[in-house]
Structures are given as structure tokens and as C-alpha cells.
């Protein structure tokens, strides 16, 4: 457990709420809900990229919390336990919808040039290369499987061992999925940069044409005035 006094106070407060809720105190459970619903909703929204689904899944997650709260023993922080339930709730939702997931054994682009694998290392080509909004848009365009791994590892800070336990997959699969997610993001960002550059060039060309036309008109006016 962290030595931070604020964390310790929160941990003890959560344990007290859990004990009271386990004994049937509805007010204690309501306190747990209101204290943690924003983070759980945020997790659901990032994983689904759908506001309506995130709202429904937040409710589903807390329904699971209500049913399983008796099993909570305080071996980890309540927030960690709630987070795992939320992730599992979203993953079960994906399975029920039979979301298509690209095979881990197949490259996204069969014609793409092989790229050196960089498992476990910081991706400096992504860090600081784009603004936050552009990166968020690229993440939203990832297939569900890629997006889940990317968010769990890069945003939530989970290690591959934790992700493997949550998703019931191997550590190697988690690393592979993250690697492919980063490749896909770079591809998407490259397309956006190319499109932005093309638009800028077209705008500049249009401005140049207007400037040239305006200059030509002015010269004609000056010539006519000279006559």
C-alpha cells in the first residue's frame, strides 16, 4: 500500500464504506457509487467510444459491484477492484456484440513493409508528435481490440501481466496487440498530416491566385487611368 497519507485515508474510508455496505447499509453503497462513478464512466467511455453505451455499462458495472461486494476483502484498493470489474463488464459487452477483432497473427496491411518490433519500449515517434485532440481521434479509429490494449497500457498504466490477467490472454498477445495498435496509430496520424498538408497547400494556392488576380486587376485600372 502507498505511504501517502491521503491515499491511506481514502483506503481506510473505502474499507469502512465497504464493510457497512456489506452489512446492508444502502447509504454506504450510494457513497461508493458517487465517489467512483466518474472514473468508471471514464473507463467505459474510453473503451467503447460511445456515450450511450458508456452510461449503460457504468450502471452494469455497479450492478456487478453490488452483487460481488461481499467478496471484496481489501487485498487491493477499492478503486483497483472497481476498475477491474468495469473493464471486465466492457469486455463482456464486446463479446456479446461479437465485435470483430483482427487476428494477432495477421498483419493489418498484408502489403506493408515489415517494421521492427519494439515491445516494452517507449515509442518516441508517438510521444509529443501530435496534439492531444489529433491523437484522441486516431485512438477512436482503432479496432476495439487494439483500442482496449492501447488504453489499458498507455493511458491506465497497466503492465502487460495485468492486462493478460484481465483479458485472459498471454503476455505475448498483449504486447503484440499494443505494438500493432501503435503501428495503426502512426498510419492514421500520417494520413491526417498528409491531408492537413494538402489542404494547406490548396489554401495557399487559392490565396496566390486571388493575389495574382487582384494585382492584375489593379494594373489594368492603373493603365486605363494613365490613358
N, C-alpha and C positions, 0 to 999 in steps of 0.2 A: 504494500500500500504506500501511496505517496506520503512524504513527511510534511507536505504543505498543510498548514493549519486550516485553511479554507476548505481544501479537499477533505480533510479528516472530519471537519464539522459537517460537511454535506453528506459524507459517507454515513456518519452516525445518525444524522437526521433521516436519511433514506431508510436505514435499517429500522429505525423507530416507526416510520410510516408503514414499512412492510409488515412488521410484527403486528401492528394494530389492524392493518388491512387483512392479514391472515386470520385474525380473530373476529372478522366480520364487520369492522369499522368502515362504513361506506365513505365517510368523510376523509379518512386516511387514503383510501384508493383514489378519491377525487383529487386529493392533493398531489398524489403521484402522477396522475394524468395531466394535470395543469402544469406541473413542474417540468415534465419531459415531452409533452406533445409536440412542441415546436421543433425539437431536434428529430424526433421520429418522423414527423411530416417532411422535414427537410431531406432525410434519408430516402423516404419513399418517393419524393418528387424527383430527386436526382437520378434514382434508378429507373423510374418509369417515364420521366419527361412528360407527364400528363397530370394536370392539376386535379381533375375529377378522380382519376384512379388513385392518386396520392392521398386524397382525402378519404376515400373509401378504405384504402389499405391501412391508413393510420388507425381508423376505427377497428379494422380487423385485427391489427397488431395488438391493440389494447384489449380486445376481447380475448386474444390468446394470453395476454399478460394476466387478465383476471382469472382465467382458467388454470394457469400454471403457477400463479404466485405462491401457492402453498409449497412448491418445490424449490423456491429460492432460499438458499442457505447463507448467503452473504460471502461466498468464496471469492466473488469479484464485485466490483462496484455495480450498483443497480443500473446505472446508465449503460454499462457494458452489456449487462444481461438483456436490457430492453432493446439495445441496438441489435443484438443477435436475433432476437425474436422478430424485429422489424425486417431485417434482411431476409430471414427465412420466410416470412409472410409474403414479401415481394417475389422471392424466387418461386414459391409455390404458385403464386398468381401467374408467373411466366409459364410454368409447366402446364398449368390448366389451360392456358391460352395456346399451348403448343407453339410457342414462339420459335421461329426458325433460327437455329444457331449454326454459324459456319463451322465446319469441321476444324478441329485443331490440327489435323494432319494435312489439310489442303491450304495452299496459299490463297490469299484473297484474289490476286491477279496472277493467273497462270503464266502470263507472258512477261511478268515483271522480272527485272534483273534481281538475282539473289542479293539480300542485304545481310551484312554481318550481324549476328545476334549479339545483343547487349544485355543479357539477363543480369538483373541485380545491380546495374549501374545507373547513375543519374543521366538522364537524357538532356544534355546541354543544348541540343538542337531545338528542343521544345521550350526550355526554360528561357523566359524573357524575350522570346522571338515574336510574340504576338500579344495583342492586348487581351484583357480578360474576356470581353464580350465575344471576340472572334473565336477564342478557344472554347468558350461555353457552347457556341453554335456548332463548332466542329464535334465536340463531345456528344451533343444531342443527335448528330447524324450517324453516330456509331451504331452497329448492330447491338441488340440488347445484351448479348453475352460479352462482347468487348467492353461495352459501357459499364457493365457491372464490375468487372475486374478492374478496369481503369479507376473507377470511383473509389472502390474499396481500398486499393493500394495507394493511389496518388493523392486522393482527397481525404479519405478517412484515416489513412496512415497504417492500415493493417499489413502485417507481414504475410508472405506467401503461405507460411504454415497455417496462420489463422484463416486465411481465405480458403485454403484447401479443406479445412475442417468445416467451415460454413457451407461451402458449395459441394462438399462430398466429392472432391476431385483430388488429383495428385498435385504436389507442389510443382512438378514439371509442367502440368497443364496450366496452372495458374500463371507461371512465368511466360509460357508460350502465348497465352491469351493476352497478357499485358503487352508483350512485345508486338504482337500483331495490331493491337489497339493503337499503339504509338505510331506504327507504320501507317495505319489508316488515317490517323490524325494529321500526320505530316503531309500525306497525299491531299487530304481535304484542305488543309491550310495552303498548300501550294496552289491548288486550284483557285482559292479565294484571292490569293495575292496576284495571280495572273489575271484574274477577272478585274480586280481593282486597278491594276496597271493598265489594262486595255481601256477601261472606262476613262482613266485619267488622260491617256493618250488621245482618245477620241474627243474628250472635252477640250484639250489643248488645241487639237486640230481645228475644231469648230471655232474656238476663240481666235485662232490665227486667221481663219477665213473671214470672220467678221471684221477683224482689224484691217486685213488687206482690202476688203470691200469698202470699209469706211474711208480708208486712205485714198482709194481710187476715186470715190465719190467726191472727196474734198478737193483732189487735184482737178477734177473736171469742173467743179464750181469755181476754183481759182482761175482756171484757163478761160472759162466763159466770162468771168468778171474782167479779165485783162483785155478781152475783145471790146 
